[in-house]
Amino acid sequence: MDEELFNNQIRAFLKKVGITAHREIEAAVRSALENGGLEGGETLKASMTLDVPALALHIEIGEDIRLE
């Protein structure tokens, strides 16, 4: 196994996940604020699931996101 390639591939995947998730959460929060679905002081529960079927890997990561 090429360790450097492997690590670079993981980093690229995580970067893509992070950037996409950030963009989507930010857009959803802005939309909810605009349409009255959120007031702006909430704490949002968030979770993300990572699946790698070939490795039988399935984990869920959760965190609270405070708006204020």
mmCIF file as Biopython writes it, N, C-alpha, C and O atoms, coordinates in Angstrom:
data_model
#
loop_
_atom_site.group_PDB
_atom_site.id
_atom_site.type_symbol
_atom_site.label_atom_id
_atom_site.label_alt_id
_atom_site.label_comp_id
_atom_site.label_asym_id
_atom_site.label_entity_id
_atom_site.label_seq_id
_atom_site.pdbx_PDB_ins_code
_atom_site.Cartn_x
_atom_site.Cartn_y
_atom_site.Cartn_z
_atom_site.occupancy
_atom_site.B_iso_or_equiv
_atom_site.auth_seq_id
_atom_site.auth_asym_id
_atom_site.pdbx_PDB_model_num
ATOM 1   N N  . MET A ? 1  ? 0.850   -1.180 0.000  1.0 0.0 1  A 1 
ATOM 2   C CA . MET A ? 1  ? 0.000   0.000  0.000  1.0 0.0 1  A 1 
ATOM 3   C C  . MET A ? 1  ? 0.887   1.231  0.000  1.0 0.0 1  A 1 
ATOM 4   O O  . MET A ? 1  ? 1.906   1.277  0.689  1.0 0.0 1  A 1 
ATOM 5   N N  . ASP A ? 2  ? 0.498   2.214  -0.767 1.0 0.0 2  A 1 
ATOM 6   C CA . ASP A ? 2  ? 1.208   3.482  -0.826 1.0 0.0 2  A 1 
ATOM 7   C C  . ASP A ? 2  ? 0.637   4.394  0.260  1.0 0.0 2  A 1 
ATOM 8   O O  . ASP A ? 2  ? -0.422  4.996  0.077  1.0 0.0 2  A 1 
ATOM 9   N N  . GLU A ? 3  ? 1.335   4.493  1.379  1.0 0.0 3  A 1 
ATOM 10  C CA . GLU A ? 3  ? 0.851   5.265  2.541  1.0 0.0 3  A 1 
ATOM 11  C C  . GLU A ? 3  ? 0.589   6.726  2.199  1.0 0.0 3  A 1 
ATOM 12  O O  . GLU A ? 3  ? -0.413  7.295  2.631  1.0 0.0 3  A 1 
ATOM 13  N N  . GLU A ? 4  ? 1.476   7.330  1.434  1.0 0.0 4  A 1 
ATOM 14  C CA . GLU A ? 4  ? 1.313   8.747  1.101  1.0 0.0 4  A 1 
ATOM 15  C C  . GLU A ? 4  ? 0.060   8.964  0.249  1.0 0.0 4  A 1 
ATOM 16  O O  . GLU A ? 4  ? -0.722  9.877  0.514  1.0 0.0 4  A 1 
ATOM 17  N N  . LEU A ? 5  ? -0.126  8.131  -0.764 1.0 0.0 5  A 1 
ATOM 18  C CA . LEU A ? 5  ? -1.317  8.233  -1.598 1.0 0.0 5  A 1 
ATOM 19  C C  . LEU A ? 5  ? -2.576  8.004  -0.766 1.0 0.0 5  A 1 
ATOM 20  O O  . LEU A ? 5  ? -3.543  8.759  -0.868 1.0 0.0 5  A 1 
ATOM 21  N N  . PHE A ? 6  ? -2.555  6.964  0.052  1.0 0.0 6  A 1 
ATOM 22  C CA . PHE A ? 6  ? -3.687  6.637  0.916  1.0 0.0 6  A 1 
ATOM 23  C C  . PHE A ? 6  ? -4.061  7.815  1.809  1.0 0.0 6  A 1 
ATOM 24  O O  . PHE A ? 6  ? -5.230  8.194  1.883  1.0 0.0 6  A 1 
ATOM 25  N N  . ASN A ? 7  ? -3.073  8.394  2.487  1.0 0.0 7  A 1 
ATOM 26  C CA . ASN A ? 7  ? -3.326  9.532  3.372  1.0 0.0 7  A 1 
ATOM 27  C C  . ASN A ? 7  ? -3.838  10.744 2.601  1.0 0.0 7  A 1 
ATOM 28  O O  . ASN A ? 7  ? -4.723  11.456 3.076  1.0 0.0 7  A 1 
ATOM 29  N N  . ASN A ? 8  ? -3.288  10.980 1.419  1.0 0.0 8  A 1 
ATOM 30  C CA . ASN A ? 8  ? -3.755  12.097 0.600  1.0 0.0 8  A 1 
ATOM 31  C C  . ASN A ? 8  ? -5.198  11.891 0.142  1.0 0.0 8  A 1 
ATOM 32  O O  . ASN A ? 8  ? -5.976  12.843 0.086  1.0 0.0 8  A 1 
ATOM 33  N N  . GLN A ? 9  ? -5.551  10.653 -0.182 1.0 0.0 9  A 1 
ATOM 34  C CA . GLN A ? 9  ? -6.916  10.349 -0.598 1.0 0.0 9  A 1 
ATOM 35  C C  . GLN A ? 9  ? -7.895  10.561 0.560  1.0 0.0 9  A 1 
ATOM 36  O O  . GLN A ? 9  ? -8.981  11.107 0.364  1.0 0.0 9  A 1 
ATOM 37  N N  . ILE A ? 10 ? -7.515  10.136 1.754  1.0 0.0 10 A 1 
ATOM 38  C CA . ILE A ? 10 ? -8.369  10.348 2.925  1.0 0.0 10 A 1 
ATOM 39  C C  . ILE A ? 10 ? -8.534  11.842 3.192  1.0 0.0 10 A 1 
ATOM 40  O O  . ILE A ? 10 ? -9.647  12.310 3.436  1.0 0.0 10 A 1 
ATOM 41  N N  . ARG A ? 11 ? -7.446  12.583 3.146  1.0 0.0 11 A 1 
ATOM 42  C CA . ARG A ? 11 ? -7.519  14.031 3.379  1.0 0.0 11 A 1 
ATOM 43  C C  . ARG A ? 11 ? -8.407  14.711 2.351  1.0 0.0 11 A 1 
ATOM 44  O O  . ARG A ? 11 ? -9.194  15.589 2.705  1.0 0.0 11 A 1 
ATOM 45  N N  . ALA A ? 12 ? -8.299  14.324 1.082  1.0 0.0 12 A 1 
ATOM 46  C CA . ALA A ? 12 ? -9.120  14.922 0.026  1.0 0.0 12 A 1 
ATOM 47  C C  . ALA A ? 12 ? -10.604 14.609 0.263  1.0 0.0 12 A 1 
ATOM 48  O O  . ALA A ? 12 ? -11.463 15.475 0.097  1.0 0.0 12 A 1 
ATOM 49  N N  . PHE A ? 13 ? -10.887 13.381 0.647  1.0 0.0 13 A 1 
ATOM 50  C CA . PHE A ? 13 ? -12.270 12.996 0.938  1.0 0.0 13 A 1 
ATOM 51  C C  . PHE A ? 13 ? -12.826 13.808 2.102  1.0 0.0 13 A 1 
ATOM 52  O O  . PHE A ? 13 ? -13.926 14.353 2.011  1.0 0.0 13 A 1 
ATOM 53  N N  . LEU A ? 14 ? -12.071 13.891 3.197  1.0 0.0 14 A 1 
ATOM 54  C CA . LEU A ? 14 ? -12.529 14.628 4.376  1.0 0.0 14 A 1 
ATOM 55  C C  . LEU A ? 14 ? -12.677 16.119 4.089  1.0 0.0 14 A 1 
ATOM 56  O O  . LEU A ? 14 ? -13.582 16.767 4.615  1.0 0.0 14 A 1 
ATOM 57  N N  . LYS A ? 15 ? -11.801 16.659 3.267  1.0 0.0 15 A 1 
ATOM 58  C CA . LYS A ? 15 ? -11.914 18.073 2.887  1.0 0.0 15 A 1 
ATOM 59  C C  . LYS A ? 15 ? -13.205 18.299 2.110  1.0 0.0 15 A 1 
ATOM 60  O O  . LYS A ? 15 ? -13.929 19.261 2.368  1.0 0.0 15 A 1 
ATOM 61  N N  . LYS A ? 16 ? -13.494 17.416 1.162  1.0 0.0 16 A 1 
ATOM 62  C CA . LYS A ? 16 ? -14.724 17.525 0.376  1.0 0.0 16 A 1 
ATOM 63  C C  . LYS A ? 16 ? -15.952 17.409 1.273  1.0 0.0 16 A 1 
ATOM 64  O O  . LYS A ? 16 ? -16.899 18.182 1.128  1.0 0.0 16 A 1 
ATOM 65  N N  . VAL A ? 17 ? -15.944 16.457 2.193  1.0 0.0 17 A 1 
ATOM 66  C CA . VAL A ? 17 ? -17.056 16.286 3.125  1.0 0.0 17 A 1 
ATOM 67  C C  . VAL A ? 17 ? -17.217 17.545 3.975  1.0 0.0 17 A 1 
ATOM 68  O O  . VAL A ? 17 ? -18.326 18.059 4.125  1.0 0.0 17 A 1 
ATOM 69  N N  . GLY A ? 18 ? -16.124 18.035 4.524  1.0 0.0 18 A 1 
ATOM 70  C CA . GLY A ? 18 ? -16.177 19.201 5.398  1.0 0.0 18 A 1 
ATOM 71  C C  . GLY A ? 18 ? -16.685 20.444 4.696  1.0 0.0 18 A 1 
ATOM 72  O O  . GLY A ? 18 ? -17.537 21.158 5.226  1.0 0.0 18 A 1 
ATOM 73  N N  . ILE A ? 19 ? -16.171 20.704 3.516  1.0 0.0 19 A 1 
ATOM 74  C CA . ILE A ? 19 ? -16.579 21.897 2.772  1.0 0.0 19 A 1 
ATOM 75  C C  . ILE A ? 19 ? -18.045 21.801 2.364  1.0 0.0 19 A 1 
ATOM 76  O O  . ILE A ? 19 ? -18.796 22.768 2.493  1.0 0.0 19 A 1 
ATOM 77  N N  . THR A ? 20 ? -18.447 20.637 1.874  1.0 0.0 20 A 1 
ATOM 78  C CA . THR A ? 20 ? -19.836 20.448 1.450  1.0 0.0 20 A 1 
ATOM 79  C C  . THR A ? 20 ? -20.784 20.563 2.637  1.0 0.0 20 A 1 
ATOM 80  O O  . THR A ? 20 ? -21.808 21.240 2.549  1.0 0.0 20 A 1 
ATOM 81  N N  . ALA A ? 21 ? -20.450 19.905 3.745  1.0 0.0 21 A 1 
ATOM 82  C CA . ALA A ? 21 ? -21.309 19.952 4.933  1.0 0.0 21 A 1 
ATOM 83  C C  . ALA A ? 21 ? -21.427 21.379 5.456  1.0 0.0 21 A 1 
ATOM 84  O O  . ALA A ? 21 ? -22.520 21.826 5.804  1.0 0.0 21 A 1 
ATOM 85  N N  . HIS A ? 22 ? -20.315 22.089 5.512  1.0 0.0 22 A 1 
ATOM 86  C CA . HIS A ? 22 ? -20.320 23.475 5.993  1.0 0.0 22 A 1 
ATOM 87  C C  . HIS A ? 22 ? -21.255 24.317 5.131  1.0 0.0 22 A 1 
ATOM 88  O O  . HIS A ? 22 ? -22.101 25.044 5.652  1.0 0.0 22 A 1 
ATOM 89  N N  . ARG A ? 23 ? -21.101 24.219 3.834  1.0 0.0 23 A 1 
ATOM 90  C CA . ARG A ? 23 ? -21.912 25.001 2.905  1.0 0.0 23 A 1 
ATOM 91  C C  . ARG A ? 23 ? -23.400 24.679 3.067  1.0 0.0 23 A 1 
ATOM 92  O O  . ARG A ? 23 ? -24.229 25.588 3.103  1.0 0.0 23 A 1 
ATOM 93  N N  . GLU A ? 24 ? -23.736 23.409 3.163  1.0 0.0 24 A 1 
ATOM 94  C CA . GLU A ? 24 ? -25.138 23.002 3.262  1.0 0.0 24 A 1 
ATOM 95  C C  . GLU A ? 24 ? -25.770 23.413 4.591  1.0 0.0 24 A 1 
ATOM 96  O O  . GLU A ? 24 ? -26.910 23.877 4.618  1.0 0.0 24 A 1 
ATOM 97  N N  . ILE A ? 25 ? -25.041 23.247 5.682  1.0 0.0 25 A 1 
ATOM 98  C CA . ILE A ? 25 ? -25.563 23.656 6.994  1.0 0.0 25 A 1 
ATOM 99  C C  . ILE A ? 25 ? -25.766 25.162 7.029  1.0 0.0 25 A 1 
ATOM 100 O O  . ILE A ? 25 ? -26.798 25.648 7.490  1.0 0.0 25 A 1 
ATOM 101 N N  . GLU A ? 26 ? -24.773 25.896 6.537  1.0 0.0 26 A 1 
ATOM 102 C CA . GLU A ? 26 ? -24.867 27.354 6.534  1.0 0.0 26 A 1 
ATOM 103 C C  . GLU A ? 26 ? -26.078 27.817 5.715  1.0 0.0 26 A 1 
ATOM 104 O O  . GLU A ? 26 ? -26.817 28.697 6.158  1.0 0.0 26 A 1 
ATOM 105 N N  . ALA A ? 27 ? -26.286 27.244 4.542  1.0 0.0 27 A 1 
ATOM 106 C CA . ALA A ? 27 ? -27.417 27.629 3.691  1.0 0.0 27 A 1 
ATOM 107 C C  . ALA A ? 27 ? -28.748 27.277 4.357  1.0 0.0 27 A 1 
ATOM 108 O O  . ALA A ? 27 ? -29.699 28.057 4.300  1.0 0.0 27 A 1 
ATOM 109 N N  . ALA A ? 28 ? -28.815 26.112 4.984  1.0 0.0 28 A 1 
ATOM 110 C CA . ALA A ? 28 ? -30.061 25.697 5.641  1.0 0.0 28 A 1 
ATOM 111 C C  . ALA A ? 28 ? -30.383 26.590 6.833  1.0 0.0 28 A 1 
ATOM 112 O O  . ALA A ? 28 ? -31.545 26.924 7.063  1.0 0.0 28 A 1 
ATOM 113 N N  . VAL A ? 29 ? -29.366 26.977 7.587  1.0 0.0 29 A 1 
ATOM 114 C CA . VAL A ? 29 ? -29.586 27.868 8.730  1.0 0.0 29 A 1 
ATOM 115 C C  . VAL A ? 29 ? -30.048 29.241 8.247  1.0 0.0 29 A 1 
ATOM 116 O O  . VAL A ? 29 ? -30.991 29.805 8.801  1.0 0.0 29 A 1 
ATOM 117 N N  . ARG A ? 30 ? -29.398 29.776 7.230  1.0 0.0 30 A 1 
ATOM 118 C CA . ARG A ? 30 ? -29.813 31.086 6.705  1.0 0.0 30 A 1 
ATOM 119 C C  . ARG A ? 30 ? -31.255 31.046 6.210  1.0 0.0 30 A 1 
ATOM 120 O O  . ARG A ? 30 ? -32.034 31.965 6.462  1.0 0.0 30 A 1 
ATOM 121 N N  . SER A ? 31 ? -31.597 29.981 5.510  1.0 0.0 31 A 1 
ATOM 122 C CA . SER A ? 31 ? -32.959 29.831 5.007  1.0 0.0 31 A 1 
ATOM 123 C C  . SER A ? 31 ? -33.963 29.734 6.160  1.0 0.0 31 A 1 
ATOM 124 O O  . SER A ? 31 ? -35.021 30.363 6.125  1.0 0.0 31 A 1 
ATOM 125 N N  . ALA A ? 32 ? -33.629 28.956 7.163  1.0 0.0 32 A 1 
ATOM 126 C CA . ALA A ? 32 ? -34.523 28.801 8.318  1.0 0.0 32 A 1 
ATOM 127 C C  . ALA A ? 32 ? -34.675 30.116 9.081  1.0 0.0 32 A 1 
ATOM 128 O O  . ALA A ? 32 ? -35.757 30.414 9.585  1.0 0.0 32 A 1 
ATOM 129 N N  . LEU A ? 33 ? -33.620 30.893 9.169  1.0 0.0 33 A 1 
ATOM 130 C CA . LEU A ? 33 ? -33.709 32.198 9.822  1.0 0.0 33 A 1 
ATOM 131 C C  . LEU A ? 33 ? -34.616 33.137 9.026  1.0 0.0 33 A 1 
ATOM 132 O O  . LEU A ? 33 ? -35.417 33.876 9.599  1.0 0.0 33 A 1 
ATOM 133 N N  . GLU A ? 34 ? -34.480 33.097 7.703  1.0 0.0 34 A 1 
ATOM 134 C CA . GLU A ? 34 ? -35.275 33.976 6.845  1.0 0.0 34 A 1 
ATOM 135 C C  . GLU A ? 34 ? -36.762 33.621 6.859  1.0 0.0 34 A 1 
ATOM 136 O O  . GLU A ? 34 ? -37.612 34.511 6.810  1.0 0.0 34 A 1 
ATOM 137 N N  . ASN A ? 35 ? -37.083 32.318 6.925  1.0 0.0 35 A 1 
ATOM 138 C CA . ASN A ? 35 ? -38.494 31.934 6.859  1.0 0.0 35 A 1 
ATOM 139 C C  . ASN A ? 35 ? -39.119 31.719 8.239  1.0 0.0 35 A 1 
ATOM 140 O O  . ASN A ? 35 ? -40.253 31.251 8.342  1.0 0.0 35 A 1 
ATOM 141 N N  . GLY A ? 36 ? -38.385 32.059 9.292  1.0 0.0 36 A 1 
ATOM 142 C CA . GLY A ? 36 ? -38.938 31.980 10.638 1.0 0.0 36 A 1 
ATOM 143 C C  . GLY A ? 36 ? -38.839 30.623 11.297 1.0 0.0 36 A 1 
ATOM 144 O O  . GLY A ? 36 ? -39.369 30.429 12.391 1.0 0.0 36 A 1 
ATOM 145 N N  . GLY A ? 37 ? -38.177 29.686 10.660 1.0 0.0 37 A 1 
ATOM 146 C CA . GLY A ? 37 ? -38.013 28.362 11.244 1.0 0.0 37 A 1 
ATOM 147 C C  . GLY A ? 37 ? -37.043 28.336 12.408 1.0 0.0 37 A 1 
ATOM 148 O O  . GLY A ? 37 ? -37.092 27.440 13.251 1.0 0.0 37 A 1 
ATOM 149 N N  . LEU A ? 38 ? -36.167 29.316 12.452 1.0 0.0 38 A 1 
ATOM 150 C CA . LEU A ? 38 ? -35.220 29.493 13.567 1.0 0.0 38 A 1 
ATOM 151 C C  . LEU A ? 38 ? -35.270 30.944 14.009 1.0 0.0 38 A 1 
ATOM 152 O O  . LEU A ? 38 ? -35.561 31.840 13.216 1.0 0.0 38 A 1 
ATOM 153 N N  . GLU A ? 39 ? -34.982 31.163 15.282 1.0 0.0 39 A 1 
ATOM 154 C CA . GLU A ? 39 ? -34.948 32.526 15.816 1.0 0.0 39 A 1 
ATOM 155 C C  . GLU A ? 39 ? -33.533 33.081 15.866 1.0 0.0 39 A 1 
ATOM 156 O O  . GLU A ? 39 ? -33.343 34.297 15.838 1.0 0.0 39 A 1 
ATOM 157 N N  . GLY A ? 40 ? -32.539 32.205 15.940 1.0 0.0 40 A 1 
ATOM 158 C CA . GLY A ? 40 ? -31.154 32.659 15.940 1.0 0.0 40 A 1 
ATOM 159 C C  . GLY A ? 40 ? -30.387 32.343 17.199 1.0 0.0 40 A 1 
ATOM 160 O O  . GLY A ? 40 ? -29.170 32.524 17.230 1.0 0.0 40 A 1 
ATOM 161 N N  . GLY A ? 41 ? -31.049 31.880 18.235 1.0 0.0 41 A 1 
ATOM 162 C CA . GLY A ? 41 ? -30.358 31.571 19.476 1.0 0.0 41 A 1 
ATOM 163 C C  . GLY A ? 41 ? -30.316 30.080 19.789 1.0 0.0 41 A 1 
ATOM 164 O O  . GLY A ? 41 ? -29.876 29.679 20.867 1.0 0.0 41 A 1 
ATOM 165 N N  . GLU A ? 42 ? -30.774 29.264 18.848 1.0 0.0 42 A 1 
ATOM 166 C CA . GLU A ? 42 ? -30.881 27.832 19.085 1.0 0.0 42 A 1 
ATOM 167 C C  . GLU A ? 42 ? -29.527 27.127 19.124 1.0 0.0 42 A 1 
ATOM 168 O O  . GLU A ? 42 ? -28.504 27.643 18.674 1.0 0.0 42 A 1 
ATOM 169 N N  . THR A ? 43 ? -29.577 25.937 19.678 1.0 0.0 43 A 1 
ATOM 170 C CA . THR A ? 43 ? -28.474 24.985 19.568 1.0 0.0 43 A 1 
ATOM 171 C C  . THR A ? 43 ? -29.018 23.832 18.742 1.0 0.0 43 A 1 
ATOM 172 O O  . THR A ? 43 ? -30.029 23.223 19.091 1.0 0.0 43 A 1 
ATOM 173 N N  . LEU A ? 44 ? -28.334 23.542 17.642 1.0 0.0 44 A 1 
ATOM 174 C CA . LEU A ? 44 ? -28.792 22.513 16.723 1.0 0.0 44 A 1 
ATOM 175 C C  . LEU A ? 44 ? -28.008 21.226 16.940 1.0 0.0 44 A 1 
ATOM 176 O O  . LEU A ? 44 ? -26.780 21.246 17.018 1.0 0.0 44 A 1 
ATOM 177 N N  . LYS A ? 45 ? -28.708 20.129 17.035 1.0 0.0 45 A 1 
ATOM 178 C CA . LYS A ? 45 ? -28.056 18.833 17.113 1.0 0.0 45 A 1 
ATOM 179 C C  . LYS A ? 45 ? -27.718 18.410 15.694 1.0 0.0 45 A 1 
ATOM 180 O O  . LYS A ? 45 ? -28.576 18.439 14.812 1.0 0.0 45 A 1 
ATOM 181 N N  . ALA A ? 46 ? -26.481 18.022 15.474 1.0 0.0 46 A 1 
ATOM 182 C CA . ALA A ? 46 ? -26.060 17.587 14.145 1.0 0.0 46 A 1 
ATOM 183 C C  . ALA A ? 46 ? -25.345 16.247 14.265 1.0 0.0 46 A 1 
ATOM 184 O O  . ALA A ? 46 ? -24.691 15.957 15.266 1.0 0.0 46 A 1 
ATOM 185 N N  . SER A ? 47 ? -25.487 15.448 13.227 1.0 0.0 47 A 1 
ATOM 186 C CA . SER A ? 47 ? -24.747 14.194 13.195 1.0 0.0 47 A 1 
ATOM 187 C C  . SER A ? 47 ? -24.380 13.883 11.756 1.0 0.0 47 A 1 
ATOM 188 O O  . SER A ? 47 ? -25.031 14.334 10.814 1.0 0.0 47 A 1 
ATOM 189 N N  . MET A ? 48 ? -23.335 13.110 11.612 1.0 0.0 48 A 1 
ATOM 190 C CA . MET A ? 48 ? -22.874 12.690 10.304 1.0 0.0 48 A 1 
ATOM 191 C C  . MET A ? 48 ? -22.507 11.218 10.399 1.0 0.0 48 A 1 
ATOM 192 O O  . MET A ? 48 ? -21.920 10.771 11.385 1.0 0.0 48 A 1 
ATOM 193 N N  . THR A ? 49 ? -22.856 10.485 9.376  1.0 0.0 49 A 1 
ATOM 194 C CA . THR A ? 49 ? -22.568 9.062  9.341  1.0 0.0 49 A 1 
ATOM 195 C C  . THR A ? 49 ? -21.491 8.792  8.308  1.0 0.0 49 A 1 
ATOM 196 O O  . THR A ? 49 ? -21.547 9.297  7.187  1.0 0.0 49 A 1 
ATOM 197 N N  . LEU A ? 50 ? -20.518 7.999  8.692  1.0 0.0 50 A 1 
ATOM 198 C CA . LEU A ? 50 ? -19.453 7.576  7.781  1.0 0.0 50 A 1 
ATOM 199 C C  . LEU A ? 50 ? -19.617 6.088  7.520  1.0 0.0 50 A 1 
ATOM 200 O O  . LEU A ? 50 ? -19.629 5.277  8.445  1.0 0.0 50 A 1 
ATOM 201 N N  . ASP A ? 51 ? -19.742 5.749  6.259  1.0 0.0 51 A 1 
ATOM 202 C CA . ASP A ? 51 ? -19.868 4.348  5.866  1.0 0.0 51 A 1 
ATOM 203 C C  . ASP A ? 51 ? -18.767 3.998  4.882  1.0 0.0 51 A 1 
ATOM 204 O O  . ASP A ? 51 ? -18.556 4.705  3.897  1.0 0.0 51 A 1 
ATOM 205 N N  . VAL A ? 52 ? -18.075 2.917  5.150  1.0 0.0 52 A 1 
ATOM 206 C CA . VAL A ? 52 ? -17.131 2.343  4.200  1.0 0.0 52 A 1 
ATOM 207 C C  . VAL A ? 52 ? -17.489 0.855  4.129  1.0 0.0 52 A 1 
ATOM 208 O O  . VAL A ? 52 ? -16.921 0.037  4.853  1.0 0.0 52 A 1 
ATOM 209 N N  . PRO A ? 53 ? -18.431 0.516  3.255  1.0 0.0 53 A 1 
ATOM 210 C CA . PRO A ? 53 ? -18.952 -0.855 3.225  1.0 0.0 53 A 1 
ATOM 211 C C  . PRO A ? 53 ? -17.882 -1.934 3.083  1.0 0.0 53 A 1 
ATOM 212 O O  . PRO A ? 53 ? -17.993 -2.984 3.716  1.0 0.0 53 A 1 
ATOM 213 N N  . ALA A ? 54 ? -16.861 -1.710 2.282  1.0 0.0 54 A 1 
ATOM 214 C CA . ALA A ? 54 ? -15.829 -2.728 2.075  1.0 0.0 54 A 1 
ATOM 215 C C  . ALA A ? 54 ? -15.072 -3.052 3.355  1.0 0.0 54 A 1 
ATOM 216 O O  . ALA A ? 54 ? -14.446 -4.106 3.468  1.0 0.0 54 A 1 
ATOM 217 N N  . LEU A ? 55 ? -15.134 -2.132 4.325  1.0 0.0 55 A 1 
ATOM 218 C CA . LEU A ? 55 ? -14.454 -2.339 5.605  1.0 0.0 55 A 1 
ATOM 219 C C  . LEU A ? 55 ? -15.428 -2.650 6.729  1.0 0.0 55 A 1 
ATOM 220 O O  . LEU A ? 55 ? -15.024 -2.808 7.881  1.0 0.0 55 A 1 
ATOM 221 N N  . ALA A ? 56 ? -16.703 -2.737 6.398  1.0 0.0 56 A 1 
ATOM 222 C CA . ALA A ? 56 ? -17.756 -2.914 7.408  1.0 0.0 56 A 1 
ATOM 223 C C  . ALA A ? 56 ? -17.647 -1.824 8.477  1.0 0.0 56 A 1 
ATOM 224 O O  . ALA A ? 56 ? -17.862 -2.066 9.664  1.0 0.0 56 A 1 
ATOM 225 N N  . LEU A ? 57 ? -17.306 -0.620 8.017  1.0 0.0 57 A 1 
ATOM 226 C CA . LEU A ? 57 ? -17.147 0.530  8.919  1.0 0.0 57 A 1 
ATOM 227 C C  . LEU A ? 57 ? -18.399 1.389  8.837  1.0 0.0 57 A 1 
ATOM 228 O O  . LEU A ? 57 ? -18.802 1.823  7.758  1.0 0.0 57 A 1 
ATOM 229 N N  . HIS A ? 58 ? -18.994 1.621  9.971  1.0 0.0 58 A 1 
ATOM 230 C CA . HIS A ? 58 ? -20.194 2.459  10.061 1.0 0.0 58 A 1 
ATOM 231 C C  . HIS A ? 58 ? -20.125 3.183  11.395 1.0 0.0 58 A 1 
ATOM 232 O O  . HIS A ? 58 ? -20.300 2.571  12.449 1.0 0.0 58 A 1 
ATOM 233 N N  . ILE A ? 59 ? -19.869 4.491  11.349 1.0 0.0 59 A 1 
ATOM 234 C CA . ILE A ? 59 ? -19.812 5.268  12.593 1.0 0.0 59 A 1 
ATOM 235 C C  . ILE A ? 59 ? -20.653 6.530  12.432 1.0 0.0 59 A 1 
ATOM 236 O O  . ILE A ? 59 ? -20.805 7.065  11.334 1.0 0.0 59 A 1 
ATOM 237 N N  . GLU A ? 60 ? -21.186 6.980  13.545 1.0 0.0 60 A 1 
ATOM 238 C CA . GLU A ? 60 ? -21.933 8.221  13.557 1.0 0.0 60 A 1 
ATOM 239 C C  . GLU A ? 60 ? -21.239 9.184  14.505 1.0 0.0 60 A 1 
ATOM 240 O O  . GLU A ? 60 ? -20.875 8.832  15.627 1.0 0.0 60 A 1 
ATOM 241 N N  . ILE A ? 61 ? -21.068 10.397 14.029 1.0 0.0 61 A 1 
ATOM 242 C CA . ILE A ? 61 ? -20.405 11.442 14.806 1.0 0.0 61 A 1 
ATOM 243 C C  . ILE A ? 61 ? -21.433 12.534 15.039 1.0 0.0 61 A 1 
ATOM 244 O O  . ILE A ? 61 ? -22.080 12.993 14.097 1.0 0.0 61 A 1 
ATOM 245 N N  . GLY A ? 62 ? -21.587 12.955 16.292 1.0 0.0 62 A 1 
ATOM 246 C CA . GLY A ? 62 ? -22.565 13.978 16.612 1.0 0.0 62 A 1 
ATOM 247 C C  . GLY A ? 62 ? -21.947 15.135 17.363 1.0 0.0 62 A 1 
ATOM 248 O O  . GLY A ? 62 ? -20.925 14.996 18.034 1.0 0.0 62 A 1 
ATOM 249 N N  . GLU A ? 63 ? -22.588 16.274 17.233 1.0 0.0 63 A 1 
ATOM 250 C CA . GLU A ? 63 ? -22.107 17.482 17.897 1.0 0.0 63 A 1 
ATOM 251 C C  . GLU A ? 63 ? -23.239 18.490 17.927 1.0 0.0 63 A 1 
ATOM 252 O O  . GLU A ? 63 ? -24.104 18.476 17.051 1.0 0.0 63 A 1 
ATOM 253 N N  . ASP A ? 64 ? -23.244 19.357 18.914 1.0 0.0 64 A 1 
ATOM 254 C CA . ASP A ? 64 ? -24.191 20.470 18.962 1.0 0.0 64 A 1 
ATOM 255 C C  . ASP A ? 64 ? -23.569 21.669 18.255 1.0 0.0 64 A 1 
ATOM 256 O O  . ASP A ? 64 ? -22.378 21.946 18.402 1.0 0.0 64 A 1 
ATOM 257 N N  . ILE A ? 65 ? -24.391 22.371 17.489 1.0 0.0 65 A 1 
ATOM 258 C CA . ILE A ? 65 ? -23.945 23.591 16.803 1.0 0.0 65 A 1 
ATOM 259 C C  . ILE A ? 65 ? -24.757 24.740 17.397 1.0 0.0 65 A 1 
ATOM 260 O O  . ILE A ? 65 ? -25.972 24.820 17.213 1.0 0.0 65 A 1 
ATOM 261 N N  . ARG A ? 66 ? -24.073 25.617 18.105 1.0 0.0 66 A 1 
ATOM 262 C CA . ARG A ? 66 ? -24.749 26.768 18.723 1.0 0.0 66 A 1 
ATOM 263 C C  . ARG A ? 66 ? -24.785 27.929 17.739 1.0 0.0 66 A 1 
ATOM 264 O O  . ARG A ? 66 ? -23.793 28.216 17.068 1.0 0.0 66 A 1 
ATOM 265 N N  . LEU A ? 67 ? -25.915 28.584 17.659 1.0 0.0 67 A 1 
ATOM 266 C CA . LEU A ? 67 ? -26.039 29.735 16.767 1.0 0.0 67 A 1 
ATOM 267 C C  . LEU A ? 67 ? -25.674 31.035 17.470 1.0 0.0 67 A 1 
ATOM 268 O O  . LEU A ? 67 ? -25.420 32.049 16.819 1.0 0.0 67 A 1 
ATOM 269 N N  . GLU A ? 68 ? -25.649 31.005 18.766 1.0 0.0 68 A 1 
ATOM 270 C CA . GLU A ? 68 ? -25.321 32.219 19.518 1.0 0.0 68 A 1 
ATOM 271 C C  . GLU A ? 68 ? -24.421 31.878 20.657 1.0 0.0 68 A 1 
ATOM 272 O O  . GLU A ? 68 ? -24.026 32.762 21.417 1.0 0.0 68 A 1 
#
